[in-house]
Every structure is written in structure tokens, then in C-alpha cells.
Amino acid sequence: MTAISESDAMALQVTDVTKHYDSGFTLDDVTFDLPKGYIMGLIGPNGAGKSTLIKLILNMIHRDAGSIHVLGLDNIANEELVKEQLGVVFDFSYMHELWQVKNIERIVAPLYPSWDGGCYRKYLDTFGLGDAQNGKKHIKDLSRGMQMKLMLAIALSHDAKLLILDEPTSGLDVLARDELMDILHAYIEDGEHSVLFSTHITADLERAADFITYITDGRLYYTGPKDEFEESFRLIKGGPDELAQLPADVVLGSHTYATGFDALVRSDRLDAVASVVSGLVVESASIDDIIRLTNAHDSNRDLSGR
């Protein structure tokens, strides 16, 4: 039996990737792996570097250092082969606004050797775009949500092994988002398909993501299993005067208000908190809490321990 190499088991490998901008922003030395057959959520506040990272993976902009491999292939040296294996949905439409929906397949199918027209039409029907009335519409006449669904139908119809989705649910209502999560789970079931999606809607991550990669201010703060990410932190709540009593090196971020405070601490540092202040309320920290509080002040702490 032939052993499976680490690269063969990975849908995406981002290694020491750096990108400098003249504005001063830098995506700095980012490394993470997405195994085949899993869904990874890419999270962080606005301006953290998520879109830069996606553009680097797609070779839309050139990196200054590091390497990126998609399905074991270098994304620059093997760009054409890599892009045949990718399905991409941005948070904006890449289609010409005067294209008619009924003509989209004729335009995009020749770009993909593995195009499946039956699959495409099935997704159009699923997303409510398959009827004659919608077929006559131009791209500019579709709502943002319908444009997103059309891009998803394209991305899912050429046997792409890796889906890269940038805010895929931002234009969808709750029912359509729920439907998309079901589609993504079905998509990865065979263990050969994978998903990287950037989103601000953390409820979608709670349901769908197996892994989380969290970047902020251009730096990697965490990459790994979603459950471990959530279990690594606790939310501490207390009275107005109690925050100042907590050791500064324990608090990863905090928010104060008139009647008290919220503070984020590592789960393994709870004893240090309890030894100083008793009677504090300890709660599980949501993904939103972690993002909110690690960006509440300039801590620049690396939550992954790197």
C-alpha cells in the first residue's frame, strides 16, 4: 500500500505567506493547512487581511514571501491546473451586469473541462433561478442574494475540489443560509472536497466549520479545530472595580460599561483569576466574543501560542 504524503492529504497549504502594501499594512508570515474533506472558517475583523489572503491564494496579487499549495500544486507554477480545481464566490459579482442569466452557462462552461450542465441546472432550480422569468433577467436586475446564488451554482457545477467563499452568506436570508450549509456538508462528504470560507456571520461557522483560522491586523492568531478554539477561552464578568484587580497578563481583552466589564481569558488561566478575585461570573466565550475582545485593545497577543 502506498503511503499518503502530508501534501496529498491537504486541500490547501499556506506557508509563511507575507504581503506588504505601500499603505503600511502587512499580512505577516501566515501559515495554516486545510485537510481534504473539511470546512475551514476564515475569520477576523474588517481590515484584518482576509481578502488579501484569498487574493493571494487565487494569485490575483503577488506575495512577497512564502508558498501556497492547492491540492499539492504550487498556485503560481501550476496556476491553470489549480484554478480548474477551484470554485470561487466573492462578496461581489464578477459577472458583467448586462449578461442574461439564461446565457451564463454558455459563457462559463468552456472555462471548465469538468463542467456538468445537469448539476448546474439543478442548482439553478434549487436557488430559484431556473424559471423562464429569471432566465431573461440581466445580472444587474438580480438582487445581491440572487447574484450570490448564481455564483454558487457556477462554483458547484464543475467538480471543483476546493471551494473558496468570501462572505458567501452576506446577501442571503436565514433560510437560504441554512440551505447553503446543507449543500456544503454534502459537498465534503466524500472526503475529497473542501471549503475555505470567510464570513462575519459566526452562526454559520458554529454550524458548518470544522476548523478556524483567525487573523487580525495581518497576523495569525489561531488556526486549528473550531471546538478547541472555543474551549480555549472563557468570558469573565464582574463589577466596575474588579477588572483592575485582575493580572494584566491574564486578560486578553476587555470591555467596560457602567455596571461592570467583560474580559476574555484563557481557560487554563482561570485559577490565576480566581486566586485574585472571587465571585466572578465565568461563561463560555462565543466566536463573536473572542473576535470582539481580542480586538478591544492593542494586546498584539498571538492566541495560537506561535
Contacts in CASP RR format, 6 or more apart in sequence:
PFRMAT RR
TARGET T0000
AUTHOR 0000-0000-0000
METHOD contacts of the structure
MODEL  1
MTAISESDAMALQVTDVTKHYDSGFTLDDVTFDLPKGYIMGLIGPNGAGK
STLIKLILNMIHRDAGSIHVLGLDNIANEELVKEQLGVVFDFSYMHELWQ
VKNIERIVAPLYPSWDGGCYRKYLDTFGLGDAQNGKKHIKDLSRGMQMKL
MLAIALSHDAKLLILDEPTSGLDVLARDELMDILHAYIEDGEHSVLFSTH
ITADLERAADFITYITDGRLYYTGPKDEFEESFRLIKGGPDELAQLPADV
VLGSHTYATGFDALVRSDRLDAVASVVSGLVVESASIDDIIRLTNAHDSN
RDLSGR
7 13 0 8 1.000
7 69 0 8 1.000
7 72 0 8 1.000
8 72 0 8 1.000
9 35 0 8 1.000
9 36 0 8 1.000
10 33 0 8 1.000
10 34 0 8 1.000
10 35 0 8 1.000
10 36 0 8 1.000
10 69 0 8 1.000
10 71 0 8 1.000
10 72 0 8 1.000
11 34 0 8 1.000
11 35 0 8 1.000
11 36 0 8 1.000
11 37 0 8 1.000
11 38 0 8 1.000
11 70 0 8 1.000
11 71 0 8 1.000
11 161 0 8 1.000
11 162 0 8 1.000
11 194 0 8 1.000
12 33 0 8 1.000
12 34 0 8 1.000
12 40 0 8 1.000
12 57 0 8 1.000
12 68 0 8 1.000
12 69 0 8 1.000
12 70 0 8 1.000
12 162 0 8 1.000
12 194 0 8 1.000
12 196 0 8 1.000
13 33 0 8 1.000
13 34 0 8 1.000
13 67 0 8 1.000
13 68 0 8 1.000
13 69 0 8 1.000
13 72 0 8 1.000
14 30 0 8 1.000
14 31 0 8 1.000
14 32 0 8 1.000
14 33 0 8 1.000
14 53 0 8 1.000
14 57 0 8 1.000
14 68 0 8 1.000
15 31 0 8 1.000
15 66 0 8 1.000
15 67 0 8 1.000
15 68 0 8 1.000
15 69 0 8 1.000
16 29 0 8 1.000
16 30 0 8 1.000
16 31 0 8 1.000
16 65 0 8 1.000
16 66 0 8 1.000
16 67 0 8 1.000
17 27 0 8 1.000
17 29 0 8 1.000
17 30 0 8 1.000
17 31 0 8 1.000
17 53 0 8 1.000
17 56 0 8 1.000
17 63 0 8 1.000
17 65 0 8 1.000
17 66 0 8 1.000
17 67 0 8 1.000
17 68 0 8 1.000
18 26 0 8 1.000
18 27 0 8 1.000
18 28 0 8 1.000
18 29 0 8 1.000
18 30 0 8 1.000
18 63 0 8 1.000
18 64 0 8 1.000
18 65 0 8 1.000
18 66 0 8 1.000
19 26 0 8 1.000
19 27 0 8 1.000
19 52 0 8 1.000
19 56 0 8 1.000
19 61 0 8 1.000
19 63 0 8 1.000
19 64 0 8 1.000
20 26 0 8 1.000
20 64 0 8 1.000
25 47 0 8 1.000
25 49 0 8 1.000
25 52 0 8 1.000
25 218 0 8 1.000
26 218 0 8 1.000
27 49 0 8 1.000
27 52 0 8 1.000
27 53 0 8 1.000
27 56 0 8 1.000
27 215 0 8 1.000
27 218 0 8 1.000
28 218 0 8 1.000
28 219 0 8 1.000
29 65 0 8 1.000
29 219 0 8 1.000
29 220 0 8 1.000
30 53 0 8 1.000
30 215 0 8 1.000
30 218 0 8 1.000
30 219 0 8 1.000
30 220 0 8 1.000
31 220 0 8 1.000
31 223 0 8 1.000
32 40 0 8 1.000
32 213 0 8 1.000
32 220 0 8 1.000
32 223 0 8 1.000
32 224 0 8 1.000
33 223 0 8 1.000
34 40 0 8 1.000
34 162 0 8 1.000
34 194 0 8 1.000
34 196 0 8 1.000
34 211 0 8 1.000
35 194 0 8 1.000
35 211 0 8 1.000
36 161 0 8 1.000
36 191 0 8 1.000
36 192 0 8 1.000
36 193 0 8 1.000
36 194 0 8 1.000
37 188 0 8 1.000
37 190 0 8 1.000
37 191 0 8 1.000
37 192 0 8 1.000
37 193 0 8 1.000
37 194 0 8 1.000
38 188 0 8 1.000
38 194 0 8 1.000
38 195 0 8 1.000
38 210 0 8 1.000
38 211 0 8 1.000
39 184 0 8 1.000
39 185 0 8 1.000
39 188 0 8 1.000
39 194 0 8 1.000
39 195 0 8 1.000
39 197 0 8 1.000
39 208 0 8 1.000
39 209 0 8 1.000
39 210 0 8 1.000
39 211 0 8 1.000
40 194 0 8 1.000
40 195 0 8 1.000
40 196 0 8 1.000
40 197 0 8 1.000
40 209 0 8 1.000
40 210 0 8 1.000
40 211 0 8 1.000
40 212 0 8 1.000
40 213 0 8 1.000
41 196 0 8 1.000
41 197 0 8 1.000
41 198 0 8 1.000
41 199 0 8 1.000
41 205 0 8 1.000
41 209 0 8 1.000
41 211 0 8 1.000
41 212 0 8 1.000
41 213 0 8 1.000
41 226 0 8 1.000
42 50 0 8 1.000
42 53 0 8 1.000
42 54 0 8 1.000
42 196 0 8 1.000
42 197 0 8 1.000
42 198 0 8 1.000
42 199 0 8 1.000
42 213 0 8 1.000
42 215 0 8 1.000
43 50 0 8 1.000
43 198 0 8 1.000
43 199 0 8 1.000
43 200 0 8 1.000
43 202 0 8 1.000
43 205 0 8 1.000
43 212 0 8 1.000
43 213 0 8 1.000
43 214 0 8 1.000
43 215 0 8 1.000
43 287 0 8 1.000
43 291 0 8 1.000
44 50 0 8 1.000
44 214 0 8 1.000
44 215 0 8 1.000
44 216 0 8 1.000
44 291 0 8 1.000
45 216 0 8 1.000
45 291 0 8 1.000
45 295 0 8 1.000
48 215 0 8 1.000
48 216 0 8 1.000
48 217 0 8 1.000
48 218 0 8 1.000
49 215 0 8 1.000
49 218 0 8 1.000
50 166 0 8 1.000
50 198 0 8 1.000
50 215 0 8 1.000
51 166 0 8 1.000
51 198 0 8 1.000
52 61 0 8 1.000
52 218 0 8 1.000
53 215 0 8 1.000
54 164 0 8 1.000
54 166 0 8 1.000
54 196 0 8 1.000
54 198 0 8 1.000
55 61 0 8 1.000
56 63 0 8 1.000
56 68 0 8 1.000
57 68 0 8 1.000
57 70 0 8 1.000
57 75 0 8 1.000
57 164 0 8 1.000
57 196 0 8 1.000
58 75 0 8 1.000
58 83 0 8 1.000
58 86 0 8 1.000
58 88 0 8 1.000
58 164 0 8 1.000
59 75 0 8 1.000
59 76 0 8 1.000
59 79 0 8 1.000
59 82 0 8 1.000
67 74 0 8 1.000
68 74 0 8 1.000
68 75 0 8 1.000
68 76 0 8 1.000
69 75 0 8 1.000
70 82 0 8 1.000
70 85 0 8 1.000
70 86 0 8 1.000
70 162 0 8 1.000
71 82 0 8 1.000
71 85 0 8 1.000
71 161 0 8 1.000
71 162 0 8 1.000
73 81 0 8 1.000
73 82 0 8 1.000
74 82 0 8 1.000
75 82 0 8 1.000
84 112 0 8 1.000
84 113 0 8 1.000
84 114 0 8 1.000
84 158 0 8 1.000
85 160 0 8 1.000
85 161 0 8 1.000
85 162 0 8 1.000
86 160 0 8 1.000
86 161 0 8 1.000
86 162 0 8 1.000
86 163 0 8 1.000
86 164 0 8 1.000
87 154 0 8 1.000
87 155 0 8 1.000
87 156 0 8 1.000
87 158 0 8 1.000
87 160 0 8 1.000
87 162 0 8 1.000
87 163 0 8 1.000
87 164 0 8 1.000
88 151 0 8 1.000
88 155 0 8 1.000
88 163 0 8 1.000
88 164 0 8 1.000
88 165 0 8 1.000
88 166 0 8 1.000
89 148 0 8 1.000
89 151 0 8 1.000
89 152 0 8 1.000
89 155 0 8 1.000
89 163 0 8 1.000
89 164 0 8 1.000
89 165 0 8 1.000
89 166 0 8 1.000
89 168 0 8 1.000
90 151 0 8 1.000
90 166 0 8 1.000
90 167 0 8 1.000
91 166 0 8 1.000
91 167 0 8 1.000
91 168 0 8 1.000
91 170 0 8 1.000
93 139 0 8 1.000
93 147 0 8 1.000
93 150 0 8 1.000
93 151 0 8 1.000
94 151 0 8 1.000
95 104 0 8 1.000
95 139 0 8 1.000
95 147 0 8 1.000
95 150 0 8 1.000
95 151 0 8 1.000
96 139 0 8 1.000
97 138 0 8 1.000
97 139 0 8 1.000
97 140 0 8 1.000
98 138 0 8 1.000
98 139 0 8 1.000
98 140 0 8 1.000
99 107 0 8 1.000
99 138 0 8 1.000
99 139 0 8 1.000
100 135 0 8 1.000
100 136 0 8 1.000
100 137 0 8 1.000
100 138 0 8 1.000
100 139 0 8 1.000
101 129 0 8 1.000
101 130 0 8 1.000
101 134 0 8 1.000
101 135 0 8 1.000
101 136 0 8 1.000
101 137 0 8 1.000
101 138 0 8 1.000
101 139 0 8 1.000
101 142 0 8 1.000
101 150 0 8 1.000
102 135 0 8 1.000
102 136 0 8 1.000
104 150 0 8 1.000
104 154 0 8 1.000
105 117 0 8 1.000
105 120 0 8 1.000
105 121 0 8 1.000
108 115 0 8 1.000
108 154 0 8 1.000
109 115 0 8 1.000
109 117 0 8 1.000
109 120 0 8 1.000
112 158 0 8 1.000
113 158 0 8 1.000
114 158 0 8 1.000
114 159 0 8 1.000
115 157 0 8 1.000
115 158 0 8 1.000
116 157 0 8 1.000
116 158 0 8 1.000
116 159 0 8 1.000
117 157 0 8 1.000
118 157 0 8 1.000
119 156 0 8 1.000
119 157 0 8 1.000
120 153 0 8 1.000
120 154 0 8 1.000
120 157 0 8 1.000
121 130 0 8 1.000
123 152 0 8 1.000
123 153 0 8 1.000
123 156 0 8 1.000
123 157 0 8 1.000
124 130 0 8 1.000
124 150 0 8 1.000
124 153 0 8 1.000
126 153 0 8 1.000
126 179 0 8 1.000
126 183 0 8 1.000
127 146 0 8 1.000
127 149 0 8 1.000
127 150 0 8 1.000
127 152 0 8 1.000
127 153 0 8 1.000
127 176 0 8 1.000
128 134 0 8 1.000
128 149 0 8 1.000
129 135 0 8 1.000
129 146 0 8 1.000
129 149 0 8 1.000
129 150 0 8 1.000
129 153 0 8 1.000
134 142 0 8 1.000
134 146 0 8 1.000
139 147 0 8 1.000
139 150 0 8 1.000
142 150 0 8 1.000
143 171 0 8 1.000
144 170 0 8 1.000
144 171 0 8 1.000
145 171 0 8 1.000
145 172 0 8 1.000
145 176 0 8 1.000
148 168 0 8 1.000
148 169 0 8 1.000
148 170 0 8 1.000
148 171 0 8 1.000
148 172 0 8 1.000
149 172 0 8 1.000
149 176 0 8 1.000
152 168 0 8 1.000
152 180 0 8 1.000
152 183 0 8 1.000
155 163 0 8 1.000
155 165 0 8 1.000
156 163 0 8 1.000
156 183 0 8 1.000
156 187 0 8 1.000
160 193 0 8 1.000
161 192 0 8 1.000
161 193 0 8 1.000
161 194 0 8 1.000
162 193 0 8 1.000
162 194 0 8 1.000
162 195 0 8 1.000
162 196 0 8 1.000
163 184 0 8 1.000
163 187 0 8 1.000
163 193 0 8 1.000
163 194 0 8 1.000
163 195 0 8 1.000
163 196 0 8 1.000
163 197 0 8 1.000
164 195 0 8 1.000
164 196 0 8 1.000
164 197 0 8 1.000
165 195 0 8 1.000
165 196 0 8 1.000
165 197 0 8 1.000
165 198 0 8 1.000
165 199 0 8 1.000
166 197 0 8 1.000
166 198 0 8 1.000
167 198 0 8 1.000
167 199 0 8 1.000
167 200 0 8 1.000
168 180 0 8 1.000
168 197 0 8 1.000
168 199 0 8 1.000
169 176 0 8 1.000
169 177 0 8 1.000
169 180 0 8 1.000
169 199 0 8 1.000
169 201 0 8 1.000
169 204 0 8 1.000
170 199 0 8 1.000
170 200 0 8 1.000
170 201 0 8 1.000
172 180 0 8 1.000
177 201 0 8 1.000
177 204 0 8 1.000
181 204 0 8 1.000
181 207 0 8 1.000
181 208 0 8 1.000
184 195 0 8 1.000
184 197 0 8 1.000
184 208 0 8 1.000
185 208 0 8 1.000
187 193 0 8 1.000
187 195 0 8 1.000
188 194 0 8 1.000
188 195 0 8 1.000
195 208 0 8 1.000
197 204 0 8 1.000
199 205 0 8 1.000
202 286 0 8 1.000
202 287 0 8 1.000
202 288 0 8 1.000
202 291 0 8 1.000
205 212 0 8 1.000
205 226 0 8 1.000
205 287 0 8 1.000
206 287 0 8 1.000
209 226 0 8 1.000
210 225 0 8 1.000
210 226 0 8 1.000
211 223 0 8 1.000
211 224 0 8 1.000
211 225 0 8 1.000
211 226 0 8 1.000
212 222 0 8 1.000
212 223 0 8 1.000
212 224 0 8 1.000
212 225 0 8 1.000
212 226 0 8 1.000
212 229 0 8 1.000
212 287 0 8 1.000
213 220 0 8 1.000
213 222 0 8 1.000
213 223 0 8 1.000
213 224 0 8 1.000
214 220 0 8 1.000
214 221 0 8 1.000
214 222 0 8 1.000
214 223 0 8 1.000
214 229 0 8 1.000
214 290 0 8 1.000
214 291 0 8 1.000
214 303 0 8 1.000
215 221 0 8 1.000
216 291 0 8 1.000
216 294 0 8 1.000
216 295 0 8 1.000
217 300 0 8 1.000
219 300 0 8 1.000
219 302 0 8 1.000
220 302 0 8 1.000
220 304 0 8 1.000
220 306 0 8 1.000
221 294 0 8 1.000
221 301 0 8 1.000
221 302 0 8 1.000
221 303 0 8 1.000
221 304 0 8 1.000
222 229 0 8 1.000
222 232 0 8 1.000
222 303 0 8 1.000
222 304 0 8 1.000
223 304 0 8 1.000
224 304 0 8 1.000
229 287 0 8 1.000
229 290 0 8 1.000
230 284 0 8 1.000
230 285 0 8 1.000
230 286 0 8 1.000
230 287 0 8 1.000
230 290 0 8 1.000
231 267 0 8 1.000
232 266 0 8 1.000
232 267 0 8 1.000
232 303 0 8 1.000
233 252 0 8 1.000
233 264 0 8 1.000
233 265 0 8 1.000
233 266 0 8 1.000
233 267 0 8 1.000
233 285 0 8 1.000
233 289 0 8 1.000
233 290 0 8 1.000
234 264 0 8 1.000
234 265 0 8 1.000
234 266 0 8 1.000
234 267 0 8 1.000
234 270 0 8 1.000
234 282 0 8 1.000
234 283 0 8 1.000
234 284 0 8 1.000
234 285 0 8 1.000
235 262 0 8 1.000
235 263 0 8 1.000
235 264 0 8 1.000
235 282 0 8 1.000
235 283 0 8 1.000
235 284 0 8 1.000
235 285 0 8 1.000
235 289 0 8 1.000
235 293 0 8 1.000
236 246 0 8 1.000
236 262 0 8 1.000
236 263 0 8 1.000
236 264 0 8 1.000
236 265 0 8 1.000
236 273 0 8 1.000
236 280 0 8 1.000
236 281 0 8 1.000
236 282 0 8 1.000
236 283 0 8 1.000
237 260 0 8 1.000
237 261 0 8 1.000
237 262 0 8 1.000
237 263 0 8 1.000
237 280 0 8 1.000
237 281 0 8 1.000
237 282 0 8 1.000
237 283 0 8 1.000
238 260 0 8 1.000
238 261 0 8 1.000
238 280 0 8 1.000
238 281 0 8 1.000
239 259 0 8 1.000
239 260 0 8 1.000
239 261 0 8 1.000
240 256 0 8 1.000
240 258 0 8 1.000
240 259 0 8 1.000
240 260 0 8 1.000
240 261 0 8 1.000
242 260 0 8 1.000
242 261 0 8 1.000
242 277 0 8 1.000
242 280 0 8 1.000
243 251 0 8 1.000
243 254 0 8 1.000
243 256 0 8 1.000
243 260 0 8 1.000
243 261 0 8 1.000
243 263 0 8 1.000
245 276 0 8 1.000
245 277 0 8 1.000
246 263 0 8 1.000
246 265 0 8 1.000
246 273 0 8 1.000
246 276 0 8 1.000
246 277 0 8 1.000
247 272 0 8 1.000
247 273 0 8 1.000
247 276 0 8 1.000
250 265 0 8 1.000
250 266 0 8 1.000
250 269 0 8 1.000
250 272 0 8 1.000
250 273 0 8 1.000
251 263 0 8 1.000
251 264 0 8 1.000
251 265 0 8 1.000
252 263 0 8 1.000
252 264 0 8 1.000
252 265 0 8 1.000
252 266 0 8 1.000
252 293 0 8 1.000
252 294 0 8 1.000
252 299 0 8 1.000
252 301 0 8 1.000
252 303 0 8 1.000
253 263 0 8 1.000
253 264 0 8 1.000
253 293 0 8 1.000
253 294 0 8 1.000
253 296 0 8 1.000
253 297 0 8 1.000
253 299 0 8 1.000
254 261 0 8 1.000
254 262 0 8 1.000
254 263 0 8 1.000
254 264 0 8 1.000
254 293 0 8 1.000
254 296 0 8 1.000
254 297 0 8 1.000
255 261 0 8 1.000
255 262 0 8 1.000
255 263 0 8 1.000
255 292 0 8 1.000
255 293 0 8 1.000
255 296 0 8 1.000
262 289 0 8 1.000
262 293 0 8 1.000
263 293 0 8 1.000
264 285 0 8 1.000
264 289 0 8 1.000
264 290 0 8 1.000
264 293 0 8 1.000
264 294 0 8 1.000
265 273 0 8 1.000
270 282 0 8 1.000
273 280 0 8 1.000
274 280 0 8 1.000
285 293 0 8 1.000
294 301 0 8 1.000
294 303 0 8 1.000
END
